[in-house]
Amino acid sequence: MSIVRRGWSQHVLGTISPSVLSATTANAQTDDLLIAAFCISGTTVSMTPPAGWTQIVPRTSMGTRGIQLFAKVREVSDGTTYSFTPSGVVARRGVLLALGGAKTVTDLIVGSLGLRSVNGTPLTNVAPAVTTTAANSVVLTISAEATTVDDTISPSVTAGGASEWFWSDDTDTLEQFYVAYLNVASPGTTSNVTITYQNSQTSNGAALQIIIPEVAAATWPIELYNGAPAVNASLSVWDGAQEAVPYNVGVTQEGYNSVADMLSHNPFYNAHRGGSANWSEMTMRAYTNAVAWGAGALDIALNRTIDGVWFGLHDQTLDRTSGTSGADPTTMTWAQVQAYLCFGEPYLRFEDLMAAYGSTHVFFVDPKYQQSSHRTEFFDLMDTYLGTGRCIIKYSGSNTSLAIAAEARGYERWGYYYEADYTSGDLASTQSAWTILGMSYYASAAAWTAVTGYSKPVIGHIVESTSDAATALGYGAVGLVVSGVKAIIPGPIVAVTT
């Protein structure tokens, strides 16, 4: 798969205004890599990103300006805009870049900043060379500048062979960006890239190179969801001119046949909400595709309608997932809930999920906000559809009352923890209630040493990228709660017939 330049958008900031960068303008799609760059006025002003963004270049001064970069993978739940908020009076220009076919944020190789420190006529920015061990990468050269007068002519670029992607002309403010784009077929070290501007300016410039490895070309698995809760579909082959005869596609691999079977695998995989980084969370589309991708265990959190229907919902309300306000499912009938969509897909009733995969997969089930008020009903539901052999009761590790109730009903229990639970002592005081423990993959080595020291299976959560997974496994996790199903789970066995 080649990296595709989806496009770009920019926003010039006013006084104390957030920078609103439009994903629609950039033609961004789900799973695209987004990079947001800012050329900021003032010597201390910095930008605060919305949730989900990772800072890849901290706020760095360049004369009377600053440069700051962020990145994220666009998710199903993302809206059309991203608002970055400046900490001070004004921050001048923000740019959003969108790339399809790129890897996750943690796979980026971010080069060092070349800061302008001298005057000259004309003046230059130099992006230092960067080394990649990956073939078929793209190198982005990003150059920011603030000038005393408008730059109306695109700068010239020497070395590196990069071709211009876009140039934000300087007619409205004295800050601008230049972005160049270079395909690199083989591993190695790039050349320094020199960007020469038409105007003189004192040290208000910076440039860097970023290596973006491409995602390996996909063969199998593919997404097989066809609107029904099954793992079979028709695959039409396009030969470049017309659609060829469809093939019948079936996934032959099933999930873990029991909790014991799951624990015998190292590592084992549990699809977080069906793969929340890839598909609309806890919908039939998500679970069907997660099963097609080879997830042996599936994760669901449940809420309950006023007429007693249990369905997939992590939150107390439908607000985050449906974009509404004040929709409390505990005061609504199931028919009323069905009038809403979960990130564009129907909300999923637990019985329907069980009809599809209850006999083939292990489930981690979290009763969330219904865990005390309808506890007996919840366990009766688990007995009916899964039983102790296929169900693990999941909850925050500090809630030992649910764990005790689950033990009385004969269920395995997974208590998940974070760094704060280790430092507060909650891990030590509550872990005995759970048969399986969990720790956030990014917790400290000390927290991981503590949780693995209890001689119980430990699951790393919630991992989106291969580097997240490697971190958790390196600390001693034997299982992973995976939001990035496509990136991490190896994939199923697929049968294709004509």
N, C-alpha and C positions, 0 to 999 in steps of 0.2 A: 504494500500500500504506500503510495506516495503522499508526502505532505502537501496539502492544498492550501493556498492562500485564500481564505474566505473573504478577507477585506479588512477595513479599518474604519474607525470613527474617531472624532475628536471633539473636545469641548473646551472652550475658553472660559475660565472661571471669573466671576465677578466678586465683589466684596462679600466675604463671609458666606459664599454660596457653595453648596456641594458640587463636585464635578460629576455630572450625570453622563455616563458613557453608555451608548446604545448598542446592545447586542444585535438588534434588528438591523441597524445601519451596517453593521459589520457582517451581516448574513451568517451569524454564528448558529451552529447546530449543536444538538446534544452530543457530548463527549469531545467537542472541540477544545483545543487549548487556547485560553485567553491570556493575553499579557497586557497589563495596564501600566503605562509609564507617565510620569509627571515631571514637568519642568516648573519648579516652584519659586515664587519670589520670596524675598526675605531670607534672613540667615538662619532662622530657627523653625519656620513653619514646616509642618509635616502633614501627611495625609493619613487618615484612618480609613481602612477599607471596610466594605460590608462583610458579613459573615461568609466564611468559606474561602477567602482569599489568603494566599501565602505571600509574605514579603520576600522577594528574591534579591532585592538590592535595597539596603536600608537607606534612609534619608542621608544624603551625603552633600556637603556644601561644595559649590563651584562658584567662587567669588561671592556675589550678592544673590545668587540663586542656589537652588538645590535640585537634586535628581533623586527619584524614588520609584521603584518598580515592584509590581505585584503580579501574581499569576494564579490561575485556577483552571480546573476542567469544568466546562459547562455541564450542568446537571439538568435532568428532566424538569425539576421543580424551579429552575431559574426563571426569572421574569425577563423582560426585554431591556431593562436598564440596570445599571449598577451605580450607586451613589457613593462616592468617596468624599469624605469631609475634611477640609483643611483645619488645622489647629489655630490658625491665626487670621489676620485681617484679609489677606488675599493670597491665592495661589493660582498661577496663570494658566497653564495649558495641560490638559490630560489627553492621552491617546490610548485607544483600545485596539489591539491587534487580535485577529482570530485566525487560527490554523486548524485544519482538519487533518486527521491521520497522524497526529503527534502523540507522544507518550505523556505520562502524567507529570505533574510539577516536579516531583522528586527526581525524575530522570533528567531534568535540565542540567546542563553544564554551563554555569554562569561565569563568564570571564571577569577579570578585574577591570575596574574603571580607569580609563585614561583621562585624567583631569587636566584641563588647560591651565597652565601656570605662567605663560609668557605672552607678550603682545607680538603682533606681527602684521604685515600687510602683504598679501592676504593672510588670514588667520586660519589655523587648522585645529581639528580634534583628531586624536589618534586612539583607535580602539585596539588594545593589546591583543596579541595572538592568543588562541586557546586551543587545547588539545582534546581530541575525541578518540575513543577506542571503538566507536560504533561506525559501521558503514551506513551509507544512505541516510545521512543526516542533513539538516538544513542549518545554516549559520545565519542568524539575524545580527546585523550591525545596527545598533541604535545610538543615534547621536543627538544630543540636546544642546541648544545654544540660546543665549540671550544677547541681544545686540543693542548698540546705541541708536541704530537706525534700522529701517526695514531691510530684511533680506528678501528680495523679490526674485532672485535667480537661484535655481537649484544648485547646491554645492557640487563640486567635482570630487570624484572618489578615485583614489589610486591604491593599488595593491589589493590583494584578496580576491579580485575578480568579481566582487559583488555587483549585482545590478539593482538599480533603484526600485524600491517597492512604492513608497510614496514620500512626498515632501510636503510638509505643512508650511505654506508660505507665511510670511511674517507681516501681513498687511494690517492685522488688527491688534496685535500685541507685539512686544519685543522678544517673545519666546517662541521657539519652534522646534520641531523634530524632523529628523531625517532617518529613514529606515531603509536598509539595503538587505538583500535576500540572496543567499548563495547556496546552491546544492553541492554537497560534498559526498562523493561516491565512496571514498576509501577512508579508513582511519588515519589519523595523523594530526599535525599541528598546522593551523591556518597561518596566514600572514597577518602582520599588523595592517589595519585598514585606516587610511588617512582621508579625512573629510575636509576639504578646503572651502572656506566661505569667502564671500566677497568683501565683508566688512571687518574692521578691526574692533576688538573688544578686550577688556581686561579679564582674563581667567574665568569668564562665565561660560564654560563649556565642559562637556564630558561625553565620553563614548565608551561603548563596550560591545563585546561579541557574546552571543548566547548560542550554544550548540543545542539543537532540538533533534534527538533521535526519532526516527519514524517507528510506527507500530509495524511489526512484522506482517507481511501479507497474510490475510485470513483465508483459510480454506474451510476447515471445520473446527469448531461448530459454527453454525449460523443461527440467527434467530428464527424460530419455527412457529411462533405464536400466530395463529390464523383466526383469532377471535373466539376460539373454543378451548375448553380446558383439556387439551390433549397435546401430545408431543409428536404428532404426525402432521405433515403438511405436504403440499405440492411445490416442487422447486422448478421454476421455469428458467431455462438457460438462454441467455441472450448472446448471440454470436456476433454482434456488432451491426447486424442488419435487420434481424427479425427474431422473434421469440421462437425458440425451438420446442420440441415436444417436452411436456412436463415430466419430471421424474417423481416417483414416490419416495418420500424421505421418512425414515423412522428412527427414533433413538432407541438403541437396544440396551443401554446401560440404565439400571435402576439405582435408587438411592440406597442408603444403609438400611438393612432389613431389621435392625434392632439397635438399641442403645449400645449393647455390648459389641455389636459389629462396628459401629461408629468408633468406639473407643479403641478398637483393634487397629485402626488406621492411624498412621503418623506421617504427615499431618492429616486431620480430617477437616472438612469444610462445612460451614453453616452459612447459608445465604442470608445476609442481614436484610430483613423485610423483603426478601425475594431478590435482593440486589439493588439496594436503594440508590447507588451511584450510577446505575445503568438504565433503570426502568422506573415507572411510576410505582412508588413503594406499596407493598402489600396489595397488589392487584393481581388478577389472574394472568395478565401479560407478564408481570414480573416473575411469578412463580413458574409459569410454563417455560419461560426462557431460561430461568435459573436451572430448572431440571434438565432442559436441553443442553445446557452448558456443562452439566455434570455435578451440580451441587447434590451431595448425598443427604444433607440435613437442611431444613428450612426453618426460618425464624418468623414468628408473628406475634404482635401485641394486639390485645383484644379490648374492645369497648362493647357496650351493650345498649340497645335501644330500649325505650320505655315498654315496648311489647315483647321484650325478651329475646331479641335477635342479637347474637354475638357476631362481630365483624371486625375486620382488620383496621385498627386505628391506634396510633401511638399516643395521640394527644387527648386532652379532655374535650376539645371541640373539633369541628371540621374546618376551622378557619385557615390554618396553615396549608392544609392539603387541597382545599377547595377554593380558597381565595375569598371566602365569605367572612362574615363577622357575627360572632355570638351564636353560632349554630351548635348547640349542646345536644349530642345524640341521646343523652339519657332522658331528655324531654320530648324526643321525636320518635315516631314510629319508623319501622324499617322502610315503609313506602315513602316516607318523607325524606329519609336519608338518601334513598335512591334517586331523588331529584337532583342531587349534587354529584359532582365528579371528583375523583381523587387524581389530581394532576392530569386531567383529561381522560381518565379511565374509570369505569364503575367501581364503587366500593365493593369489597369482596366479603360475602357471608362465609363464616367459618365452615358451615356444613358443605358449601359448594367446593371449598378448598379440600376438605376431607374426601369428598366424592372423587376428586381428581387424583390426589396424591397421599391420602391418609393411609393407604395400604402399602405404599412403596417407599416412603421416606420417614426419617426421624424428624420430629418437630420440637423446637424450642418454643414454648408458649408462655407469654407474659400476660397476666390478667390486668396489669396496669391499675387504673383507678377503680376497678371493680373488685380488686383482690380481697377486700374485707366485707363489702356490702353484699356481695353475691358469691362468696367463697364456695359454699357447698354446691351451688348450681354449677359453678365453673368446674369443680372437680368431677361432678357427675357428667358434664359434657366431655371432659377428657377421657373418662372411663368408657363412654359410649363410642367415641370415634377413634381413639388411639390406644388407650390402655398403657400400663406401665412399661411395656416393652418398647414403645415407639415415642414416648413423650418425656421430655425433660422440662420441669417447671423452672422458669427463669424469672429472676427479680434482682433488684439491688441487694447486694450482700448484707446490708445493714438491717433489712427486714426479715428477721429470723422467725417471726410468727407464721409467715407464709411457708417458710421452709419446714417448720415443725408440722404444719398441717399437711404439707405434701408428703413428708416422711410417714405420717400416719396413714396416708392413702397408698403408700408403697412406691412413690415416684422418685426418680433421680432428681437432684436439685442443682441448678447452676446459679451461683451468686457472683455477680460481676462487681468489680472494684476499680477504683482509680487511685492515683497518687495521693489525693487528699485522704482517702480511707486508710492508707498505710500510715501517713504521718499522724493522723488523729488517733490511731490505735483501733479503729473500727474493724479493720481486717483481722487483727489478732483476736479481738473479743467476739467476733461473729462467725469466723470461717468454719467452726466446727459444725454449724447447722447445715452446711452445704456439702454435697458429694463431689461436685466439680466447681472449680474456682475460675474466675476471669480477672484479667488485668489489662488496662489500656496499654496498647503497644508502645506508646510514647512515655510511659512512666519511667522512673529512675531505675538504675541497676539495683539499688537497695530495695526498692519495692518489689522488683521481680525476684530477687534473692529470697525475700520474705515469703512471697506467695508460692513459689516453687518448693519452699522448704517444708510445706505441710504434707508432702507425699500424696498429693491428689492431682488428677489431671487438671491442667491449666490451659485456658483458652485465651488467646490474644484478641482484643477487640479495639475498635472496629476498623479493619484494614481495607484500604482502597487500592493501594499500589503494591507492586512486587517488593519495593523497598520497605514499605510498612510491614509486609508479611515476613520479610527476612529479619527485620528487627525483632519481631515477636518470637519467631522461631529461634533466633540466636539467644534470646533470654531464657529459652526452655519451654515455650508453649508447645503443646502437642496438637492443638486444634486452633482454628481461626474463624472468627465471625467476619464475613467478607461482604463489604458493600460493593467493591469493584469486582464483581463476578467475572466479567470478561477478561480482566487483566490478570487474575490470580488463579482461578480454577482451571485445571488442565484441559477439561473438555471431555465429552462422552464418546462412546462408540456409536457411529452412525451407519445405518444400513441404507443403501441407495439402490433402487431397482427401477427398471424401465417398465 
